[in-house]
């Protein structure tokens, strides 16, 4: 396979984006033009961006519908960071913040040396919760972060996980088999599960390992956030609606997805309390629910003038995340007023992300 790096050229036409990029000669590369907005990324943010896209088309007759792909945050970042131009997305939906390593990949690539994606705009669109849910006919589980860590970690307390039922991890829980449908490793929801739930459960019972979190991140990940692969945790892909269906056919199972899917299916599902707190709009908004997290959009500044309607699309997004707006009606948790105002300002003034603030 031969790869070549050529000159990136971004047309400033409002109708089309052209380029000759760092391309794979084996599959035809990425030169061409495009007259519509493209978005990749988080399955959690996907329904919100889809709503904005529908409104955008309705408000601007003759405009082509944006192409929105639910790839997962991690996989979306790879697509977003691969380059500037028609072959590459304009926007990345993200259910976690961009990592410093991802920003570096956007800017530089080991093969091409320069992907050119250095001018990036970051805006928080709202909040979400990693919801644990079961069917209406489920066992009515009430879990703690420690319970979840002991049930799902590959090596809790440094030992291979052999727990078969919830009673095995906590005698007060029922002897129901541990079967959890959740997001894949490419998902921001999976990252948030590790950071917000598994890590906290691990830290509570492994203080020594917690002390070495920064000194030896590989050892910490192995003992705290690596998920077992023996069938107790089932990678259900990026289609969260599929998890909802699986819960209906398997009443004893638990599903993990963004809160909006729980809200949308509240007639079929119950939220599972964590540390005594149920996943609700109110508990997530005030940060009481352990799985609360921010949601983001990432935009290439270089595409703003080149892609027809991109600025208008972003302005419409900012007008839609109000507490009484259509995104909240769909399940988004509105961010605090100051956060919403700052994010709207960032999009309007095209303020660039400061990479020094990334971890």
Secondary structure, DSSP 8 states (H G I E B T S, - for coil): --EE---------SS---B--SEETTTT-S-B---S-EEEE-HHHHHHHHHHHHHHHHHSTT----EEEE--HHHHHHHHHT-SSTTS-SEEEESS---HHHHHHHH--TTTS------EEEEEEEEEEEEEEEETTS---EE-HHHHHHHHBTTGGGS-----BHHHH-TTS---B--EEE--TT-HHHHHIIIIIIHHHHHHH-HHHHHTTTT-HHHHIIIII-B--SSSEEE-TT-HHHHHHHHHH-TT-EEEEEHHHHHHTTTTEEE-EETTB---HHHHHTT-STTEEEEEEEEEGGGTTTSTTHHHHHHHHHHH-STTSHHHHHT-B---HHHHHHHHHHHHHT----GGG--
